[in-house]
Amino acid sequence: MNTNTPAQAHSPRSLHQLGVMCGLAAGAWLGAAEAPTKLVTMGFSPFIISLGMVAGVFVARWTVPVALKGTGFVLMDLKEKPHLMIWAILAGMLWAVANTLTVFAIRDVGLSIAFPLWNTNSLVGLFWGWLLFNELRGSATKDWMKVLGGAAAIVVGACLLAWATQHHTGAGPSNATLGILAALGAGVMWGTMYIPYRKAYISGMNPLSFVTVFTFGELGTTIALGSAFHGGLANLWTELGKVQGALFWLFLGGFCWVLGDLFQQYAAKYIGIGRGIPLSNTNQLWGLAWGALVFGELAALGMDGRMLVIGGSLIMIAGAVSISLAEAPPSEQLSWKRAMDRECTRYNMNSETVAAAVRGEEAFTDAGLKRHWWEAVIVAAAIGVFIWLGLRATPQQIAVSTPWMMILSLASLVFLFVCGWVLWKKTKFS
């Protein structure tokens, strides 16, 4: 039996600020994670690129929760809410399909263009948050205007970017159209994926527990897609062996994605998917920076095309910021509580325990949740995989700007350590 002994009560404003910070950190790391997918421009199969990244994701999703909270905590959390495991697997399956679509999009229209298009997932997430989890219900008119105005800005920005892709790049119309459709399809998949996210967090599940199960859905689906495309597991394994020299970079991209996704999960927990997801979609700014500054993707564009890309990105960012600044008033928080109570009644959960977990308080204080020796082995094994792949990595024939790559990497690390420290100090990663 679990006990909930809150170490510290957090005000709604404090949790909102924490969620905003997590959303910004998520943007930095989700943006950096997509850089290795540029390998698709060298002729690698999108399914192989996706599988390599997901393999890195699988390793990281097991390692990070074990390092931060331990296997005892994760297993206890899953035992308390077993009904959420199928939702986590479903979310992973949606993620895998979306991630594969993004690789196709990057191949056809480039990283700096595809990023903002698939970030229309914020519109999908906003709709599901309102429909299923009472987000925005009970809010004042000004909050609705912030959210709806931000949503309109995201649509306008996406249209500008699509126009720039179709009329100002060197890609053929067919490729550009397919790239746009792939990016928008990824947005729909990722927007729907946030339903299991929110369902888990209004039920008091810890994000670290959720992603541990999530990874089985994404890895299984990616293997299935790759096998179907390449004519079986044997052929898929053969193709994977051909890109052994690039696997380190793909694993690294997957690891970066996990860090960004974890921050995104905490943002969704503390400020909802209608606000947290648009804020994490500032990754489009980071994607634009990586694509334009590191890979020189905008070099072939004329001045008109560049202005459309930059203007569309800025408009979409302004829309996301507008949505994120609409802090939930007490009346809306009451609507959130009704959604939480509904889940507690449906699955026979203790509402007080769940409410404490939703507020970021420690869910388990049982002394039996001690650390185990095998946790160090798991972390060491993950580090060993990266070292092994790193020793076999080969330079890839992609032109990059090393100074800009170092600057963007350093900025991402600042977000990681600052936000990680605040999250630990306030909630102990709860």
N, C-alpha and C positions, 0 to 999 in steps of 0.2 A: 504493500500500500504506500502510495507516495504522499508526501507532506509538502505543503507550500508555505514557506516561511519567508515572506518578502523582506529582503535586506534593505530596500529603499523604495519609497513611493515616487513615481515620476508624474509630473504634471502633463496634461495634454500638450501644452506648448513645448515643453522639454522634449517630448517624444516626437513632436512635429519637426523640431529643429534637428533631432537625430536622424529622422527619416530623410529630410532634405540633404543632410550631409552624406548619408549613405547613397542616395540617388546620384549625387555629383561624383562620388568615388566610383560608383558603378559605371557611369559614363566614361570615365578615364580608362578603366580596365577593359570594358567591353569594346571600346574603340581600338585599343592596342591589340586585342585578341584577333582581330580580323586581318592584321597585317600579313601573317604567314599565308593567308589564302591567295595572295598574289602569285603563288606558285602555279595556280591554274593557268596563268598566261604563258607558262612554259610548255603547255600541252599535257600536263598531268590530268587524269580523270577527276572531275568534280567529286565523284563518289570516293575516290582514294583520298583526296584532300580532306573531305568530311570525316572519313573513317580515321585518318591519322589524328585529326584534331579531337575527335570523340574519344579515341584511346587515351590521349593526354588528359581529357576531361575526366574519364573514368578513374584514372590513377589519382588525380587531384581531389575528386569528390570523395574518395575514401580517405585520403591522407589528411586533408585540412580538418574535417570534423573530428577525426581521431586525435589530432594534435591539439585542438582547441578545447574539446570537451570530454574526450575519452569514449571508449566503446560502451562502457556501462551506462553512461547518460543516454547515448543514442539508442541503445537497445531498450532501455526503460521507457523512453519517449515513444518509440514505435509500439511497444507493448501496450501502452496506455491508449493509443489511438490506432489500432490495426486497420480500421476502415479507410484510413487515409493513404495506405500503402498503394492501393490500386490507382488512386488519383495521382500519386507521385509518378508511378510508372507511365500512366497516360500522358502526363505533362512531359516526361522524357521522350516519349514517342513523337509528340508534336514538335518538340525542340529539334529532334533529329531531322525530321522532314524539312523544317524551316531552315536549319543550318545548311542542308544540302542545297536548297534553293538559293541561298545567299551566294554559294560558290558559283553557281551558274550565272547569277546576276553580276558578280564581280568579273567573271570571264567576258561577259558581253558588253557591259557598260562601265566597268571600273569601280574601284572602291569608293571614291569620293562622290560618285553619282548614286550608286546602289544603296549606300548607307541611309541617306535621308528617306529614300523611297520605302525601305522595309520598316523604317521607324514609324510608319503610319499604324503600326501595331498599338500605339498609344490610343488611337481612336477606337479600335476594337476593344482594348482593355477598359477604356472609359465606359463604353456601352455595357459590357458585362458587369463591371463594378456597380453601375447604377441599377441594372436589371435584377441581378442576383444577390447583391450584398448590401443594398440600401445606401450605397455611396451617393452623396449629394442630396439625399432626401432629408428635408428639414433645413437645408442651407438657405441663406438669404439670397435675394436676387443678385446682389453684387458678386457673390461667390459663383452662382450659376453663370453670370456674364464672363467672369474670369475663365471658367472652364470651357464654356462654349466658344468664347472668343479665341481662346488658345487652340481649340480643336479646329476652328475655321482657318487659323493661321497655318496650322500644320498641313491642311489640305492645299492651301494656296502655295505654300513652299514646295510641296511635292509636285504640284503641276508645273511650277517654274523649272524644277530640276528635270522633270520628264521632257519638257520642251527643249531644254539645253541639250539633253542627251540625243534627242531625235534630230535636231537641226544644226548642232554645232560640233559634233564629234566626227571622227573619221570612220566610225563603225557603220556598217551597212544598215539600212532600215530594218531588215529582218532580225539581225542580231540585236539591235537596240530594242526592238519591240519585245523580243523574248526575254531580254535582260530585265526590262521594266516589269513584265508580267511575273518573272521569277521573284524579283524583289518585293513586289506587292503581295504575292502569294505567301512569301515568308512572313510579311507583316500580319497577314490574317492568321497564320498558324501560331505565331508568337503571341498575338493578342488573345487568342483563345486559350493558349497555354496558361495564362494568368488566372483562369478560373480555378484550377487546382491549387495554385499558389494561395489565393485569398481564402479558399475553403480551408486550407490547412492552418492558416495563421489566425483566423477567427476561432479556430478550434484549439488554439494554444500550442500547436506543434512548433518545435524549434526549427528554424531554417536549416541548421546543420543536419538534423535528422531527416528532414524532407529531401535534401539533395542526395543523401546517401542512397535512398531508394530510387530517386529520380534517375540516377545514372544507369540503372539496369534497363529502363525503357529506352533511353537514348542510344546506348551501345547496341542493344538487340535490334532496334529498328535500322540503325545505320548499317549493321552487318547484313541485314535482310535486303536493304535497298542496293547495297554494293554487290551482293551475290546475284541478285536478279539482273542487274545491269551487265555484269561481267560473265554471266553464264555459270555460276556456281561458286562454292566456297574455295575450291582449289584454284580456280582462275583468279579469284579475288586475292588470295594469298600470294599468288605469283606476281600480280600487279603491284601489290604492296611491297614485295621484295625489290621491285625495280626502283622504288623511290626511297630506299633505305637511307640514302645520304641526306634526304630532306625531312626524315621523320622527326628529327630533333626539333626542327622549327615548327612542325605541325603540333608536336606534343607541347611545345612552349606556348603556342597559341591557345591550345586547349586549357593549359594551366592558367593563363591570363584570363580566359573566359570564365573559369570557375571563380576566380577572385572577384571579377566584376559581377557575376551572377549572384554570388553570396551577398554582396552589398545591395544588389537589386532586390533580393529576397527580403532583406531587413527593411528596405525602403517600403516595399509592398506591405510588410507587416505593420509598420508604424504609421504610415500615412495613406494606405490603401493603394489599389492598383490604378485608380483614376488619377491620382496625383503622383505616386511613386514612379510609375512606368514612364510618363512623359519626362520626368526629371532625369531618369536614367538614360533617356534618349538623347541627352546631350552628347552621347557617344558619337552622334553624327558630326559634331564639331571636331572631335578627336579623329574620327574616320576621315574627315576632310583634310585635317592637318597631316595625318599619315600619308594619305593618298597624294596630296598636293606637294607637301614639303619633303617627304622622304622618298616617294616614288615618282615625283614629277608628273603626275597624271594630268594636270591642267596645262602642261607645256604646249600641247597641240591645239588648245582652244584659242579662239580669237578673243578680243576684248569683250565682245557682246556675250559670248558663251561663258566666259569667266564671271562676268557680272551677274548673269542669271544663276550660275551655280552658287556663288557666294551669297547673293541676295536671297535665293530660295532657302539656303541653309540658315541664314540669320533669321528669316521670318519663321521658320519651323522652330528654331531655338526660342525665339520670343514667345511663340505659342506654348511651348512646353513650360517655360518659366512662369507664364501667366497662370497655367493650370496648377503648377506646384505651389504658388503663393496663396492659393485659395485654401487657407487653413480651415479645417473642419470645425464649425462652431458646436457648442454643447448640444443643440438640437439635432445636428447630424450625427454626433457621437452617440446619441440615444438610439438613432436608427441603426447604427453599427451594432450596438448592444443587442437590439432585437434580432439582428441576423445571427449574432453569436448565440443567443439564447435558443434560437431555432435549431442550430447545430447541436447544442447541448441536449436538448429534448430529444432530437431525432436519434442520437447515438448514445444516450444515457451517460453523459459526461457531467462531472461536477462543475456547475457554473462558476462558483467562486474560485476554484483552482484554475479553470480556463481563463477567467477574467484577469487573474494575477499574471498568468503567463503572457497574455495579450499585452499587458502593461510593461513587459520586459523584466519581470521579477523571476528569480530562480524558481524553476518548477520542482526540482528535486534537491533535497538536502540530506538524503539518507546516506549514512556513513558507508553503506555497502557499495556506493557508486565510486569506488576507488579506481585508481589507474592500474593497468596491468602491463606486464613485461612485453606482451606481444604488440602493444601499441608502438613501442620504440622500434620494433622490427618492421612494422608496416611503414612507418615514416622512413626508416633507413632503406627499405626496399624501393620506395618511390624515388628517393634521392639517387639510389643506385641505377634505376632505369634511366633517369635523365643523364647521369654521368656516362652510362654505356652508350646511349644514343648520341651524346655530345662528342664522344671519341670517334664515332663513325660518321659524324656529320661532314658534309662537303659544302664548299661555297656554291651558292646558286647564282645562275647568270641573270641576276636582276639588278639593275642600276639603283643604288640607294644613296641618299645623302647621309653620311655617317654623323656629322655634327647634329643635324636635325633629329636623327634617330636617338642619339644620346640625350638630347634636350627633352624630347617627348617621353622617353623612358624614365628619366629622372623626375619629371613632373608627375608621372603615374605613381612612382614610388612614394613621393611626398603624400599624395592622396591616400595611398595604402596605409602608411604608418600613422598618419594623423587621424584618419577616420577609424582605423582599427583600434587605436589607443582609446579614443572617445567611446567607441562601442563597448570595449571591454570595461572601461571605468564605470559606465552608466548601467550596463546590463549583464556584464560577464558573458557576452555573446548569447544571451537568452532571447 
